[in-house]
Amino acid sequence: MKVALITGASGAIGKATVIKFVKEGFFVVGSYFNNFSAVSKLQNDLNELGYNGYFFPVKADLNNTEDIENLFSYTQKNFGHVDCFVGIAGVDLYKLLTDTKYSEWDNIFNINVRANFILSKLCLKKMIERKYGKIIYVSSIWGEKGASMETAYSSSKFALNGLAKSLAKEVAPSDICVNTVCPGVIDTPMNSRFSKEEMDDLINRTPLKKLGKPEDVANLILYLASDKADFITGQCITIDGGFTV
């Protein structure tokens, strides 16, 4: 029995990832915060495809330590272990650093970094005992290059990449792989703040001249979760249509 714990299951990349994992035979516990309608639709869609009983949505505020611990406890109680933890949930902030509130900075780091730290820590106990596990974080190209007007967000993604690289070395003796996926401009609601002109500019700056799809990112995550990627660890893998070339 393969078990995956995936945060951010109600988002575009999260939904695509849940579907890929379920089709690959994983039982998936997926966290969401407020968007119950999205995970409910996802569950119905999976049921219609014949995957009833493979997806288990759990509401969790990743700003709240107790909620995070309860999310893991639910997974542990029902499945006993986690083969793969995928940290997709994340928040953005488009603001000058001089206008960024302390609370906004803390919120971004709590969800983008701290929640991943806590869930990794909780999952690792069994992973180390079993000498097997995959941990995959969804970062961003801005966590490698930095971005004006997104200093808090970029900083949190730099931190997430650092967490992955450091943890990869720490748990490698237990045959556990830790990596990050760094998407470029993906067609998700997170880009809704941009005007058509701004989106056209981002597309033009992408050598492939198109937006990435959530399924593109999900395919890479699934690959890293598979046995085909057993010799890949400590990597920040960019998937951006050539944007950062």
Biotite code that builds the C-alpha atoms (Angstrom):
import biotite.structure as struc

atoms = struc.array([
    struc.Atom([0.000, 0.000, 0.000], chain_id="A", res_id=1, res_name="MET", atom_name="CA", element="C"),
    struc.Atom([1.513, 3.295, -1.153], chain_id="A", res_id=2, res_name="LYS", atom_name="CA", element="C"),
    struc.Atom([0.498, 6.371, 0.829], chain_id="A", res_id=3, res_name="VAL", atom_name="CA", element="C"),
    struc.Atom([1.038, 10.032, -0.058], chain_id="A", res_id=4, res_name="ALA", atom_name="CA", element="C"),
    struc.Atom([0.364, 13.088, 2.087], chain_id="A", res_id=5, res_name="LEU", atom_name="CA", element="C"),
    struc.Atom([-0.157, 16.132, -0.134], chain_id="A", res_id=6, res_name="ILE", atom_name="CA", element="C"),
    struc.Atom([-0.800, 19.672, 1.093], chain_id="A", res_id=7, res_name="THR", atom_name="CA", element="C"),
    struc.Atom([-2.641, 22.209, -1.039], chain_id="A", res_id=8, res_name="GLY", atom_name="CA", element="C"),
    struc.Atom([-4.939, 19.615, -2.614], chain_id="A", res_id=9, res_name="ALA", atom_name="CA", element="C"),
    struc.Atom([-7.562, 22.234, -3.502], chain_id="A", res_id=10, res_name="SER", atom_name="CA", element="C"),
    struc.Atom([-5.198, 24.274, -5.698], chain_id="A", res_id=11, res_name="GLY", atom_name="CA", element="C"),
    struc.Atom([-4.568, 23.754, -9.404], chain_id="A", res_id=12, res_name="ALA", atom_name="CA", element="C"),
    struc.Atom([-1.213, 21.989, -9.012], chain_id="A", res_id=13, res_name="ILE", atom_name="CA", element="C"),
    struc.Atom([-2.459, 20.140, -5.947], chain_id="A", res_id=14, res_name="GLY", atom_name="CA", element="C"),
    struc.Atom([-5.520, 18.753, -7.735], chain_id="A", res_id=15, res_name="LYS", atom_name="CA", element="C"),
    struc.Atom([-3.478, 17.654, -10.735], chain_id="A", res_id=16, res_name="ALA", atom_name="CA", element="C"),
    struc.Atom([-0.974, 15.952, -8.426], chain_id="A", res_id=17, res_name="THR", atom_name="CA", element="C"),
    struc.Atom([-3.646, 14.129, -6.435], chain_id="A", res_id=18, res_name="VAL", atom_name="CA", element="C"),
    struc.Atom([-5.137, 12.755, -9.651], chain_id="A", res_id=19, res_name="ILE", atom_name="CA", element="C"),
    struc.Atom([-1.738, 11.573, -10.922], chain_id="A", res_id=20, res_name="LYS", atom_name="CA", element="C"),
    struc.Atom([-0.909, 9.857, -7.616], chain_id="A", res_id=21, res_name="PHE", atom_name="CA", element="C"),
    struc.Atom([-4.289, 8.163, -7.288], chain_id="A", res_id=22, res_name="VAL", atom_name="CA", element="C"),
    struc.Atom([-4.069, 6.850, -10.847], chain_id="A", res_id=23, res_name="LYS", atom_name="CA", element="C"),
    struc.Atom([-0.642, 5.466, -9.947], chain_id="A", res_id=24, res_name="GLU", atom_name="CA", element="C"),
    struc.Atom([-2.190, 3.494, -7.082], chain_id="A", res_id=25, res_name="GLY", atom_name="CA", element="C"),
    struc.Atom([-1.487, 5.777, -4.118], chain_id="A", res_id=26, res_name="PHE", atom_name="CA", element="C"),
    struc.Atom([-3.895, 6.364, -1.278], chain_id="A", res_id=27, res_name="PHE", atom_name="CA", element="C"),
    struc.Atom([-3.758, 10.149, -0.886], chain_id="A", res_id=28, res_name="VAL", atom_name="CA", element="C"),
    struc.Atom([-4.485, 12.296, 2.149], chain_id="A", res_id=29, res_name="VAL", atom_name="CA", element="C"),
    struc.Atom([-4.830, 15.835, 0.825], chain_id="A", res_id=30, res_name="GLY", atom_name="CA", element="C"),
    struc.Atom([-5.055, 18.965, 2.921], chain_id="A", res_id=31, res_name="SER", atom_name="CA", element="C"),
    struc.Atom([-7.098, 22.029, 2.090], chain_id="A", res_id=32, res_name="TYR", atom_name="CA", element="C"),
    struc.Atom([-8.009, 25.160, 4.030], chain_id="A", res_id=33, res_name="PHE", atom_name="CA", element="C"),
    struc.Atom([-11.164, 26.957, 2.898], chain_id="A", res_id=34, res_name="ASN", atom_name="CA", element="C"),
    struc.Atom([-11.939, 25.603, -0.552], chain_id="A", res_id=35, res_name="ASN", atom_name="CA", element="C"),
    struc.Atom([-14.062, 22.576, 0.358], chain_id="A", res_id=36, res_name="PHE", atom_name="CA", element="C"),
    struc.Atom([-15.987, 22.795, -2.922], chain_id="A", res_id=37, res_name="SER", atom_name="CA", element="C"),
    struc.Atom([-12.769, 22.219, -4.877], chain_id="A", res_id=38, res_name="ALA", atom_name="CA", element="C"),
    struc.Atom([-11.760, 19.069, -2.975], chain_id="A", res_id=39, res_name="VAL", atom_name="CA", element="C"),
    struc.Atom([-15.349, 17.831, -2.989], chain_id="A", res_id=40, res_name="SER", atom_name="CA", element="C"),
    struc.Atom([-15.427, 18.149, -6.775], chain_id="A", res_id=41, res_name="LYS", atom_name="CA", element="C"),
    struc.Atom([-12.037, 16.449, -6.973], chain_id="A", res_id=42, res_name="LEU", atom_name="CA", element="C"),
    struc.Atom([-13.316, 13.557, -4.898], chain_id="A", res_id=43, res_name="GLN", atom_name="CA", element="C"),
    struc.Atom([-16.433, 13.229, -7.072], chain_id="A", res_id=44, res_name="ASN", atom_name="CA", element="C"),
    struc.Atom([-14.330, 13.318, -10.237], chain_id="A", res_id=45, res_name="ASP", atom_name="CA", element="C"),
    struc.Atom([-12.090, 10.553, -8.905], chain_id="A", res_id=46, res_name="LEU", atom_name="CA", element="C"),
    struc.Atom([-15.118, 8.488, -7.906], chain_id="A", res_id=47, res_name="ASN", atom_name="CA", element="C"),
    struc.Atom([-16.513, 8.800, -11.430], chain_id="A", res_id=48, res_name="GLU", atom_name="CA", element="C"),
    struc.Atom([-13.180, 7.573, -12.792], chain_id="A", res_id=49, res_name="LEU", atom_name="CA", element="C"),
    struc.Atom([-13.444, 4.486, -10.595], chain_id="A", res_id=50, res_name="GLY", atom_name="CA", element="C"),
    struc.Atom([-11.074, 5.573, -7.826], chain_id="A", res_id=51, res_name="TYR", atom_name="CA", element="C"),
    struc.Atom([-13.543, 5.645, -4.958], chain_id="A", res_id=52, res_name="ASN", atom_name="CA", element="C"),
    struc.Atom([-11.831, 5.392, -1.575], chain_id="A", res_id=53, res_name="GLY", atom_name="CA", element="C"),
    struc.Atom([-8.384, 6.567, -2.677], chain_id="A", res_id=54, res_name="TYR", atom_name="CA", element="C"),
    struc.Atom([-8.552, 10.269, -1.777], chain_id="A", res_id=55, res_name="PHE", atom_name="CA", element="C"),
    struc.Atom([-9.084, 11.573, 1.756], chain_id="A", res_id=56, res_name="PHE", atom_name="CA", element="C"),
    struc.Atom([-9.400, 15.368, 2.087], chain_id="A", res_id=57, res_name="PRO", atom_name="CA", element="C"),
    struc.Atom([-8.562, 16.892, 5.484], chain_id="A", res_id=58, res_name="VAL", atom_name="CA", element="C"),
    struc.Atom([-9.121, 20.520, 6.422], chain_id="A", res_id=59, res_name="LYS", atom_name="CA", element="C"),
    struc.Atom([-6.028, 22.099, 7.968], chain_id="A", res_id=60, res_name="ALA", atom_name="CA", element="C"),
    struc.Atom([-4.809, 25.619, 8.625], chain_id="A", res_id=61, res_name="ASP", atom_name="CA", element="C"),
    struc.Atom([-1.084, 25.357, 7.916], chain_id="A", res_id=62, res_name="LEU", atom_name="CA", element="C"),
    struc.Atom([-0.555, 28.471, 10.020], chain_id="A", res_id=63, res_name="ASN", atom_name="CA", element="C"),
    struc.Atom([-1.683, 26.452, 13.028], chain_id="A", res_id=64, res_name="ASN", atom_name="CA", element="C"),
    struc.Atom([0.644, 23.872, 14.596], chain_id="A", res_id=65, res_name="THR", atom_name="CA", element="C"),
    struc.Atom([-2.205, 21.844, 16.076], chain_id="A", res_id=66, res_name="GLU", atom_name="CA", element="C"),
    struc.Atom([-3.925, 21.592, 12.687], chain_id="A", res_id=67, res_name="ASP", atom_name="CA", element="C"),
    struc.Atom([-0.675, 20.435, 11.082], chain_id="A", res_id=68, res_name="ILE", atom_name="CA", element="C"),
    struc.Atom([-0.157, 17.792, 13.756], chain_id="A", res_id=69, res_name="GLU", atom_name="CA", element="C"),
    struc.Atom([-3.776, 16.645, 13.423], chain_id="A", res_id=70, res_name="ASN", atom_name="CA", element="C"),
    struc.Atom([-3.325, 16.300, 9.659], chain_id="A", res_id=71, res_name="LEU", atom_name="CA", element="C"),
    struc.Atom([-0.381, 13.992, 10.211], chain_id="A", res_id=72, res_name="PHE", atom_name="CA", element="C"),
    struc.Atom([-2.139, 12.114, 13.022], chain_id="A", res_id=73, res_name="SER", atom_name="CA", element="C"),
    struc.Atom([-5.100, 11.411, 10.742], chain_id="A", res_id=74, res_name="TYR", atom_name="CA", element="C"),
    struc.Atom([-2.742, 9.983, 8.129], chain_id="A", res_id=75, res_name="THR", atom_name="CA", element="C"),
    struc.Atom([-0.796, 7.943, 10.663], chain_id="A", res_id=76, res_name="GLN", atom_name="CA", element="C"),
    struc.Atom([-3.935, 6.581, 12.321], chain_id="A", res_id=77, res_name="LYS", atom_name="CA", element="C"),
    struc.Atom([-5.564, 5.506, 9.064], chain_id="A", res_id=78, res_name="ASN", atom_name="CA", element="C"),
    struc.Atom([-2.518, 4.292, 7.119], chain_id="A", res_id=79, res_name="PHE", atom_name="CA", element="C"),
    struc.Atom([0.337, 3.789, 9.572], chain_id="A", res_id=80, res_name="GLY", atom_name="CA", element="C"),
    struc.Atom([3.002, 5.394, 7.404], chain_id="A", res_id=81, res_name="HIS", atom_name="CA", element="C"),
    struc.Atom([3.687, 7.908, 4.618], chain_id="A", res_id=82, res_name="VAL", atom_name="CA", element="C"),
    struc.Atom([5.679, 6.832, 1.572], chain_id="A", res_id=83, res_name="ASP", atom_name="CA", element="C"),
    struc.Atom([5.716, 10.278, 0.021], chain_id="A", res_id=84, res_name="CYS", atom_name="CA", element="C"),
    struc.Atom([5.135, 13.747, 1.468], chain_id="A", res_id=85, res_name="PHE", atom_name="CA", element="C"),
    struc.Atom([4.457, 16.463, -1.101], chain_id="A", res_id=86, res_name="VAL", atom_name="CA", element="C"),
    struc.Atom([4.338, 20.046, 0.152], chain_id="A", res_id=87, res_name="GLY", atom_name="CA", element="C"),
    struc.Atom([2.424, 22.035, -2.443], chain_id="A", res_id=88, res_name="ILE", atom_name="CA", element="C"),
    struc.Atom([0.426, 24.498, -0.317], chain_id="A", res_id=89, res_name="ALA", atom_name="CA", element="C"),
    struc.Atom([1.807, 27.985, -0.570], chain_id="A", res_id=90, res_name="GLY", atom_name="CA", element="C"),
    struc.Atom([0.885, 31.646, -0.409], chain_id="A", res_id=91, res_name="VAL", atom_name="CA", element="C"),
    struc.Atom([2.172, 34.591, -2.407], chain_id="A", res_id=92, res_name="ASP", atom_name="CA", element="C"),
    struc.Atom([2.490, 38.310, -1.743], chain_id="A", res_id=93, res_name="LEU", atom_name="CA", element="C"),
    struc.Atom([2.971, 40.950, -4.439], chain_id="A", res_id=94, res_name="TYR", atom_name="CA", element="C"),
    struc.Atom([4.252, 43.933, -2.509], chain_id="A", res_id=95, res_name="LYS", atom_name="CA", element="C"),
    struc.Atom([7.275, 46.146, -1.960], chain_id="A", res_id=96, res_name="LEU", atom_name="CA", element="C"),
    struc.Atom([9.342, 45.030, 1.012], chain_id="A", res_id=97, res_name="LEU", atom_name="CA", element="C"),
    struc.Atom([8.906, 48.488, 2.539], chain_id="A", res_id=98, res_name="THR", atom_name="CA", element="C"),
    struc.Atom([5.115, 47.961, 2.466], chain_id="A", res_id=99, res_name="ASP", atom_name="CA", element="C"),
    struc.Atom([5.200, 44.391, 3.787], chain_id="A", res_id=100, res_name="THR", atom_name="CA", element="C"),
    struc.Atom([3.734, 43.951, 7.253], chain_id="A", res_id=101, res_name="LYS", atom_name="CA", element="C"),
    struc.Atom([5.447, 41.787, 9.849], chain_id="A", res_id=102, res_name="TYR", atom_name="CA", element="C"),
    struc.Atom([2.347, 39.610, 9.983], chain_id="A", res_id=103, res_name="SER", atom_name="CA", element="C"),
    struc.Atom([2.406, 39.114, 6.184], chain_id="A", res_id=104, res_name="GLU", atom_name="CA", element="C"),
    struc.Atom([6.050, 38.054, 6.293], chain_id="A", res_id=105, res_name="TRP", atom_name="CA", element="C"),
    struc.Atom([5.332, 35.613, 9.124], chain_id="A", res_id=106, res_name="ASP", atom_name="CA", element="C"),
    struc.Atom([2.299, 34.189, 7.310], chain_id="A", res_id=107, res_name="ASN", atom_name="CA", element="C"),
    struc.Atom([4.305, 33.443, 4.176], chain_id="A", res_id=108, res_name="ILE", atom_name="CA", element="C"),
    struc.Atom([7.112, 31.744, 6.087], chain_id="A", res_id=109, res_name="PHE", atom_name="CA", element="C"),
    struc.Atom([4.690, 29.811, 8.287], chain_id="A", res_id=110, res_name="ASN", atom_name="CA", element="C"),
    struc.Atom([2.871, 28.255, 5.332], chain_id="A", res_id=111, res_name="ILE", atom_name="CA", element="C"),
    struc.Atom([5.648, 28.055, 2.746], chain_id="A", res_id=112, res_name="ASN", atom_name="CA", element="C"),
    struc.Atom([8.426, 26.852, 5.054], chain_id="A", res_id=113, res_name="VAL", atom_name="CA", element="C"),
    struc.Atom([7.415, 26.074, 8.636], chain_id="A", res_id=114, res_name="ARG", atom_name="CA", element="C"),
    struc.Atom([4.514, 23.762, 7.734], chain_id="A", res_id=115, res_name="ALA", atom_name="CA", element="C"),
    struc.Atom([6.834, 21.784, 5.457], chain_id="A", res_id=116, res_name="ASN", atom_name="CA", element="C"),
    struc.Atom([9.415, 21.545, 8.237], chain_id="A", res_id=117, res_name="PHE", atom_name="CA", element="C"),
    struc.Atom([6.853, 20.225, 10.730], chain_id="A", res_id=118, res_name="ILE", atom_name="CA", element="C"),
    struc.Atom([5.276, 17.683, 8.365], chain_id="A", res_id=119, res_name="LEU", atom_name="CA", element="C"),
    struc.Atom([8.695, 16.490, 7.197], chain_id="A", res_id=120, res_name="SER", atom_name="CA", element="C"),
    struc.Atom([9.787, 16.040, 10.800], chain_id="A", res_id=121, res_name="LYS", atom_name="CA", element="C"),
    struc.Atom([6.643, 14.034, 11.591], chain_id="A", res_id=122, res_name="LEU", atom_name="CA", element="C"),
    struc.Atom([6.814, 11.868, 8.455], chain_id="A", res_id=123, res_name="CYS", atom_name="CA", element="C"),
    struc.Atom([10.512, 11.151, 8.833], chain_id="A", res_id=124, res_name="LEU", atom_name="CA", element="C"),
    struc.Atom([10.269, 9.018, 11.963], chain_id="A", res_id=125, res_name="LYS", atom_name="CA", element="C"),
    struc.Atom([8.545, 6.168, 10.107], chain_id="A", res_id=126, res_name="LYS", atom_name="CA", element="C"),
    struc.Atom([10.464, 6.843, 6.897], chain_id="A", res_id=127, res_name="MET", atom_name="CA", element="C"),
    struc.Atom([13.759, 6.387, 8.746], chain_id="A", res_id=128, res_name="ILE", atom_name="CA", element="C"),
    struc.Atom([12.482, 3.228, 10.448], chain_id="A", res_id=129, res_name="GLU", atom_name="CA", element="C"),
    struc.Atom([11.413, 1.802, 7.084], chain_id="A", res_id=130, res_name="ARG", atom_name="CA", element="C"),
    struc.Atom([14.536, 3.047, 5.254], chain_id="A", res_id=131, res_name="LYS", atom_name="CA", element="C"),
    struc.Atom([12.345, 4.495, 2.542], chain_id="A", res_id=132, res_name="TYR", atom_name="CA", element="C"),
    struc.Atom([10.645, 7.769, 1.727], chain_id="A", res_id=133, res_name="GLY", atom_name="CA", element="C"),
    struc.Atom([10.270, 10.612, -0.729], chain_id="A", res_id=134, res_name="LYS", atom_name="CA", element="C"),
    struc.Atom([9.858, 14.248, 0.285], chain_id="A", res_id=135, res_name="ILE", atom_name="CA", element="C"),
    struc.Atom([9.058, 16.762, -2.448], chain_id="A", res_id=136, res_name="ILE", atom_name="CA", element="C"),
    struc.Atom([8.450, 20.478, -1.980], chain_id="A", res_id=137, res_name="TYR", atom_name="CA", element="C"),
    struc.Atom([6.982, 22.794, -4.592], chain_id="A", res_id=138, res_name="VAL", atom_name="CA", element="C"),
    struc.Atom([9.180, 25.863, -4.659], chain_id="A", res_id=139, res_name="SER", atom_name="CA", element="C"),
    struc.Atom([9.485, 28.410, -7.493], chain_id="A", res_id=140, res_name="SER", atom_name="CA", element="C"),
    struc.Atom([11.961, 29.804, -9.987], chain_id="A", res_id=141, res_name="ILE", atom_name="CA", element="C"),
    struc.Atom([11.837, 32.922, -7.808], chain_id="A", res_id=142, res_name="TRP", atom_name="CA", element="C"),
    struc.Atom([13.353, 30.794, -5.052], chain_id="A", res_id=143, res_name="GLY", atom_name="CA", element="C"),
    struc.Atom([16.432, 30.514, -7.237], chain_id="A", res_id=144, res_name="GLU", atom_name="CA", element="C"),
    struc.Atom([16.588, 33.940, -8.885], chain_id="A", res_id=145, res_name="LYS", atom_name="CA", element="C"),
    struc.Atom([14.577, 36.286, -6.648], chain_id="A", res_id=146, res_name="GLY", atom_name="CA", element="C"),
    struc.Atom([11.822, 38.587, -7.857], chain_id="A", res_id=147, res_name="ALA", atom_name="CA", element="C"),
    struc.Atom([11.119, 42.276, -7.436], chain_id="A", res_id=148, res_name="SER", atom_name="CA", element="C"),
    struc.Atom([7.829, 42.972, -5.622], chain_id="A", res_id=149, res_name="MET", atom_name="CA", element="C"),
    struc.Atom([7.897, 39.389, -4.307], chain_id="A", res_id=150, res_name="GLU", atom_name="CA", element="C"),
    struc.Atom([10.713, 39.585, -1.794], chain_id="A", res_id=151, res_name="THR", atom_name="CA", element="C"),
    struc.Atom([8.874, 37.804, 1.012], chain_id="A", res_id=152, res_name="ALA", atom_name="CA", element="C"),
    struc.Atom([7.652, 35.052, -1.305], chain_id="A", res_id=153, res_name="TYR", atom_name="CA", element="C"),
    struc.Atom([11.038, 34.614, -2.978], chain_id="A", res_id=154, res_name="SER", atom_name="CA", element="C"),
    struc.Atom([12.807, 34.526, 0.379], chain_id="A", res_id=155, res_name="SER", atom_name="CA", element="C"),
    struc.Atom([10.508, 31.781, 1.617], chain_id="A", res_id=156, res_name="SER", atom_name="CA", element="C"),
    struc.Atom([11.178, 29.713, -1.504], chain_id="A", res_id=157, res_name="LYS", atom_name="CA", element="C"),
    struc.Atom([14.944, 30.204, -1.129], chain_id="A", res_id=158, res_name="PHE", atom_name="CA", element="C"),
    struc.Atom([14.506, 28.874, 2.407], chain_id="A", res_id=159, res_name="ALA", atom_name="CA", element="C"),
    struc.Atom([12.494, 25.909, 1.129], chain_id="A", res_id=160, res_name="LEU", atom_name="CA", element="C"),
    struc.Atom([15.237, 25.035, -1.352], chain_id="A", res_id=161, res_name="ASN", atom_name="CA", element="C"),
    struc.Atom([17.775, 25.248, 1.455], chain_id="A", res_id=162, res_name="GLY", atom_name="CA", element="C"),
    struc.Atom([15.646, 22.994, 3.628], chain_id="A", res_id=163, res_name="LEU", atom_name="CA", element="C"),
    struc.Atom([15.501, 20.396, 0.845], chain_id="A", res_id=164, res_name="ALA", atom_name="CA", element="C"),
    struc.Atom([19.230, 20.441, 0.120], chain_id="A", res_id=165, res_name="LYS", atom_name="CA", element="C"),
    struc.Atom([20.224, 20.239, 3.778], chain_id="A", res_id=166, res_name="SER", atom_name="CA", element="C"),
    struc.Atom([17.643, 17.610, 4.694], chain_id="A", res_id=167, res_name="LEU", atom_name="CA", element="C"),
    struc.Atom([18.610, 15.524, 1.650], chain_id="A", res_id=168, res_name="ALA", atom_name="CA", element="C"),
    struc.Atom([22.145, 15.161, 3.052], chain_id="A", res_id=169, res_name="LYS", atom_name="CA", element="C"),
    struc.Atom([20.845, 14.460, 6.544], chain_id="A", res_id=170, res_name="GLU", atom_name="CA", element="C"),
    struc.Atom([18.500, 11.600, 5.615], chain_id="A", res_id=171, res_name="VAL", atom_name="CA", element="C"),
    struc.Atom([20.386, 10.098, 2.679], chain_id="A", res_id=172, res_name="ALA", atom_name="CA", element="C"),
    struc.Atom([21.870, 7.330, 4.899], chain_id="A", res_id=173, res_name="PRO", atom_name="CA", element="C"),
    struc.Atom([18.258, 6.164, 5.456], chain_id="A", res_id=174, res_name="SER", atom_name="CA", element="C"),
    struc.Atom([17.691, 5.965, 1.681], chain_id="A", res_id=175, res_name="ASP", atom_name="CA", element="C"),
    struc.Atom([15.244, 8.897, 1.741], chain_id="A", res_id=176, res_name="ILE", atom_name="CA", element="C"),
    struc.Atom([15.198, 11.362, -1.159], chain_id="A", res_id=177, res_name="CYS", atom_name="CA", element="C"),
    struc.Atom([14.355, 15.053, -0.748], chain_id="A", res_id=178, res_name="VAL", atom_name="CA", element="C"),
    struc.Atom([13.918, 17.412, -3.698], chain_id="A", res_id=179, res_name="ASN", atom_name="CA", element="C"),
    struc.Atom([12.157, 20.590, -4.735], chain_id="A", res_id=180, res_name="THR", atom_name="CA", element="C"),
    struc.Atom([10.281, 21.347, -7.931], chain_id="A", res_id=181, res_name="VAL", atom_name="CA", element="C"),
    struc.Atom([10.629, 24.944, -9.116], chain_id="A", res_id=182, res_name="CYS", atom_name="CA", element="C"),
    struc.Atom([7.828, 25.919, -11.517], chain_id="A", res_id=183, res_name="PRO", atom_name="CA", element="C"),
    struc.Atom([7.980, 28.944, -13.754], chain_id="A", res_id=184, res_name="GLY", atom_name="CA", element="C"),
    struc.Atom([4.851, 30.620, -15.088], chain_id="A", res_id=185, res_name="VAL", atom_name="CA", element="C"),
    struc.Atom([2.074, 28.068, -14.715], chain_id="A", res_id=186, res_name="ILE", atom_name="CA", element="C"),
    struc.Atom([-1.565, 28.574, -15.695], chain_id="A", res_id=187, res_name="ASP", atom_name="CA", element="C"),
    struc.Atom([-3.056, 28.783, -12.189], chain_id="A", res_id=188, res_name="THR", atom_name="CA", element="C"),
    struc.Atom([-5.307, 31.257, -10.346], chain_id="A", res_id=189, res_name="PRO", atom_name="CA", element="C"),
    struc.Atom([-2.208, 32.632, -8.577], chain_id="A", res_id=190, res_name="MET", atom_name="CA", element="C"),
    struc.Atom([-1.509, 34.613, -11.766], chain_id="A", res_id=191, res_name="ASN", atom_name="CA", element="C"),
    struc.Atom([-4.948, 36.240, -11.828], chain_id="A", res_id=192, res_name="SER", atom_name="CA", element="C"),
    struc.Atom([-3.513, 39.468, -10.386], chain_id="A", res_id=193, res_name="ARG", atom_name="CA", element="C"),
    struc.Atom([-1.611, 40.076, -13.620], chain_id="A", res_id=194, res_name="PHE", atom_name="CA", element="C"),
    struc.Atom([-3.154, 41.963, -16.532], chain_id="A", res_id=195, res_name="SER", atom_name="CA", element="C"),
    struc.Atom([-3.389, 40.423, -19.998], chain_id="A", res_id=196, res_name="LYS", atom_name="CA", element="C"),
    struc.Atom([-0.469, 42.580, -21.098], chain_id="A", res_id=197, res_name="GLU", atom_name="CA", element="C"),
    struc.Atom([1.653, 41.374, -18.179], chain_id="A", res_id=198, res_name="GLU", atom_name="CA", element="C"),
    struc.Atom([0.755, 37.738, -18.867], chain_id="A", res_id=199, res_name="MET", atom_name="CA", element="C"),
    struc.Atom([1.561, 38.183, -22.566], chain_id="A", res_id=200, res_name="ASP", atom_name="CA", element="C"),
    struc.Atom([4.956, 39.569, -21.565], chain_id="A", res_id=201, res_name="ASP", atom_name="CA", element="C"),
    struc.Atom([5.649, 36.541, -19.331], chain_id="A", res_id=202, res_name="LEU", atom_name="CA", element="C"),
    struc.Atom([4.671, 34.201, -22.170], chain_id="A", res_id=203, res_name="ILE", atom_name="CA", element="C"),
    struc.Atom([6.920, 36.077, -24.597], chain_id="A", res_id=204, res_name="ASN", atom_name="CA", element="C"),
    struc.Atom([9.815, 35.762, -22.130], chain_id="A", res_id=205, res_name="ARG", atom_name="CA", element="C"),
    struc.Atom([9.290, 31.999, -22.046], chain_id="A", res_id=206, res_name="THR", atom_name="CA", element="C"),
    struc.Atom([11.186, 30.345, -24.926], chain_id="A", res_id=207, res_name="PRO", atom_name="CA", element="C"),
    struc.Atom([8.427, 27.765, -25.432], chain_id="A", res_id=208, res_name="LEU", atom_name="CA", element="C"),
    struc.Atom([5.989, 30.704, -25.819], chain_id="A", res_id=209, res_name="LYS", atom_name="CA", element="C"),
    struc.Atom([3.264, 29.222, -23.633], chain_id="A", res_id=210, res_name="LYS", atom_name="CA", element="C"),
    struc.Atom([2.167, 28.845, -20.042], chain_id="A", res_id=211, res_name="LEU", atom_name="CA", element="C"),
    struc.Atom([2.930, 25.651, -18.200], chain_id="A", res_id=212, res_name="GLY", atom_name="CA", element="C"),
    struc.Atom([0.014, 23.467, -17.127], chain_id="A", res_id=213, res_name="LYS", atom_name="CA", element="C"),
    struc.Atom([-0.559, 22.173, -13.586], chain_id="A", res_id=214, res_name="PRO", atom_name="CA", element="C"),
    struc.Atom([-0.311, 18.657, -15.061], chain_id="A", res_id=215, res_name="GLU", atom_name="CA", element="C"),
    struc.Atom([3.240, 19.419, -16.232], chain_id="A", res_id=216, res_name="ASP", atom_name="CA", element="C"),
    struc.Atom([4.293, 20.071, -12.650], chain_id="A", res_id=217, res_name="VAL", atom_name="CA", element="C"),
    struc.Atom([2.320, 17.083, -11.374], chain_id="A", res_id=218, res_name="ALA", atom_name="CA", element="C"),
    struc.Atom([4.101, 14.785, -13.841], chain_id="A", res_id=219, res_name="ASN", atom_name="CA", element="C"),
    struc.Atom([7.479, 15.866, -12.484], chain_id="A", res_id=220, res_name="LEU", atom_name="CA", element="C"),
    struc.Atom([6.350, 15.428, -8.877], chain_id="A", res_id=221, res_name="ILE", atom_name="CA", element="C"),
    struc.Atom([5.065, 11.928, -9.634], chain_id="A", res_id=222, res_name="LEU", atom_name="CA", element="C"),
    struc.Atom([8.357, 11.023, -11.301], chain_id="A", res_id=223, res_name="TYR", atom_name="CA", element="C"),
    struc.Atom([10.326, 12.150, -8.246], chain_id="A", res_id=224, res_name="LEU", atom_name="CA", element="C"),
    struc.Atom([7.995, 10.076, -6.060], chain_id="A", res_id=225, res_name="ALA", atom_name="CA", element="C"),
    struc.Atom([8.616, 6.966, -8.147], chain_id="A", res_id=226, res_name="SER", atom_name="CA", element="C"),
    struc.Atom([11.332, 4.338, -7.876], chain_id="A", res_id=227, res_name="ASP", atom_name="CA", element="C"),
    struc.Atom([12.713, 5.697, -11.162], chain_id="A", res_id=228, res_name="LYS", atom_name="CA", element="C"),
    struc.Atom([14.046, 8.677, -9.173], chain_id="A", res_id=229, res_name="ALA", atom_name="CA", element="C"),
    struc.Atom([15.747, 6.710, -6.386], chain_id="A", res_id=230, res_name="ASP", atom_name="CA", element="C"),
    struc.Atom([19.146, 8.258, -7.223], chain_id="A", res_id=231, res_name="PHE", atom_name="CA", element="C"),
    struc.Atom([17.900, 11.860, -7.342], chain_id="A", res_id=232, res_name="ILE", atom_name="CA", element="C"),
    struc.Atom([18.121, 13.852, -4.128], chain_id="A", res_id=233, res_name="THR", atom_name="CA", element="C"),
    struc.Atom([19.008, 17.348, -2.975], chain_id="A", res_id=234, res_name="GLY", atom_name="CA", element="C"),
    struc.Atom([17.960, 18.838, -6.306], chain_id="A", res_id=235, res_name="GLN", atom_name="CA", element="C"),
    struc.Atom([15.952, 21.953, -7.142], chain_id="A", res_id=236, res_name="CYS", atom_name="CA", element="C"),
    struc.Atom([14.492, 20.994, -10.489], chain_id="A", res_id=237, res_name="ILE", atom_name="CA", element="C"),
    struc.Atom([13.248, 23.845, -12.672], chain_id="A", res_id=238, res_name="THR", atom_name="CA", element="C"),
    struc.Atom([10.184, 23.382, -14.863], chain_id="A", res_id=239, res_name="ILE", atom_name="CA", element="C"),
    struc.Atom([9.640, 26.691, -16.640], chain_id="A", res_id=240, res_name="ASP", atom_name="CA", element="C"),
    struc.Atom([9.588, 26.297, -20.424], chain_id="A", res_id=241, res_name="GLY", atom_name="CA", element="C"),
    struc.Atom([13.072, 27.776, -20.592], chain_id="A", res_id=242, res_name="GLY", atom_name="CA", element="C"),
    struc.Atom([12.162, 31.008, -18.741], chain_id="A", res_id=243, res_name="PHE", atom_name="CA", element="C"),
    struc.Atom([15.378, 31.016, -16.687], chain_id="A", res_id=244, res_name="THR", atom_name="CA", element="C"),
    struc.Atom([17.723, 29.921, -19.495], chain_id="A", res_id=245, res_name="VAL", atom_name="CA", element="C"),
])
